[in-house]
Amino acid sequence: MDELADSAPLLDDPDGLRRRLAGEGYLFFRGLLPAAQIQATGQAVLARLRAGGWVDGEGRPAGEPRAVNSAEALADRAFRAAVIGPKFNQVPYLPPLRRVIREVLGPGAFSYPAKVLRAVYPEREGARPRGRYVHYDYGVSGVQDMLTSWVPLMEIPPRLGGLERVP
């Protein structure tokens, strides 16, 4: 798998950002958002999940995997608490992200009210995968001028899988 091309050098070039988005289908920014703020958001989400028994005191998954689909997730009190938490919901409104979105889509661009948390238990080797592996918004929403922002709230080393783009 190839690394995603970092678009940070184009931050002051809106036309370049639009060309890259049109050509590659994505924009990737390493270090766009303040790391300390995103880490604090991840810790706030983790605290809510820990309170619900998702993880132990060290942040390792605890108990049987749960919330493997949206209905199960939203039925879980700890998951819902994490999703409605203010730190989680502030991420799309952070100035660097809003600036980039508006540079690409125009000044009227806004953040869609739904924020989606992907909290997925690690898979057991040899077991049938249960996590969400393929995601696409256009097939669901049918909106051409919409961008999805994926922001990891913790370090995602390659061994955990990360994000892959299928052209």
HELIX and SHEET records of a PDB file:
HELIX    1   1 ALA A    8  LEU A   10  5                                   3    
HELIX    2   2 PRO A   14  GLU A   24  1                                  11    
HELIX    3   3 ALA A   35  ALA A   51  1                                  17    
HELIX    4   4 SER A   70  ALA A   75  1                                   6    
HELIX    5   5 ARG A   77  ILE A   84  1                                   8    
HELIX    6   6 PRO A   86  GLN A   90  1                                   5    
HELIX    7   7 VAL A   91  TYR A   93  5                                   3    
HELIX    8   8 PRO A   95  LEU A  105  1                                  11    
HELIX    9   9 TYR A  138  SER A  141  1                                   4    
HELIX   10  10 PRO A  158  LEU A  160  5                                   3    
END                                                                             
